[in-house]
Amino acid sequence: MNLQDALFNWLQIKVVSDARKDDNAAKETLDFFETILREDHHLSEFGVERVDETMYHVRYEADGKRKTQFFDRELVDQLLADINSNPKYND
């Protein structure tokens, strides 16, 4: 999995995990993607720096350099919207 895909997947599940505090599956999946970012991509830091009307700004550090990646907010938020709209996941 390339870095951009790993960051996007991490961000989507972070949004879900933050919104659904009691969702253990989301927390486990978040841990999984954090491990990928640390071990496979050697990121020492990563996090959401800012959210605006259209984008998530994710700041990370790789090889001693701080970088920012931007992700479309609508695409990131879609997973949470899909989960929330499915009664199977909202008991």
Secondary structure in CASP SS format (residue, H / E / C, confidence):
PFRMAT SS
TARGET T0000
AUTHOR 0000-0000-0000
METHOD secondary structure of the structure
MODEL  1
M C 1.00
N C 1.00
L H 1.00
Q H 1.00
D H 1.00
A H 1.00
L H 1.00
F H 1.00
N H 1.00
W H 1.00
L H 1.00
Q H 1.00
I H 1.00
K H 1.00
V H 1.00
V H 1.00
S H 1.00
D H 1.00
A H 1.00
R C 1.00
K C 1.00
D C 1.00
D C 1.00
N H 1.00
A H 1.00
A H 1.00
K H 1.00
E H 1.00
T H 1.00
L H 1.00
D H 1.00
F H 1.00
F H 1.00
E H 1.00
T H 1.00
I H 1.00
L H 1.00
R H 1.00
E H 1.00
D H 1.00
H C 1.00
H C 1.00
L E 1.00
S E 1.00
E E 1.00
F E 1.00
G E 1.00
V E 1.00
E E 1.00
R E 1.00
V E 1.00
D C 1.00
E C 1.00
T C 1.00
M E 1.00
Y E 1.00
H E 1.00
V E 1.00
R E 1.00
Y E 1.00
E E 1.00
A E 1.00
D C 1.00
G C 1.00
K E 1.00
R E 1.00
K E 1.00
T E 1.00
Q E 1.00
F E 1.00
F E 1.00
D E 1.00
R H 1.00
E H 1.00
L H 1.00
V H 1.00
D H 1.00
Q H 1.00
L H 1.00
L H 1.00
A H 1.00
D H 1.00
I H 1.00
N H 1.00
S C 1.00
N C 1.00
P H 1.00
K H 1.00
Y H 1.00
N C 1.00
D C 1.00
END
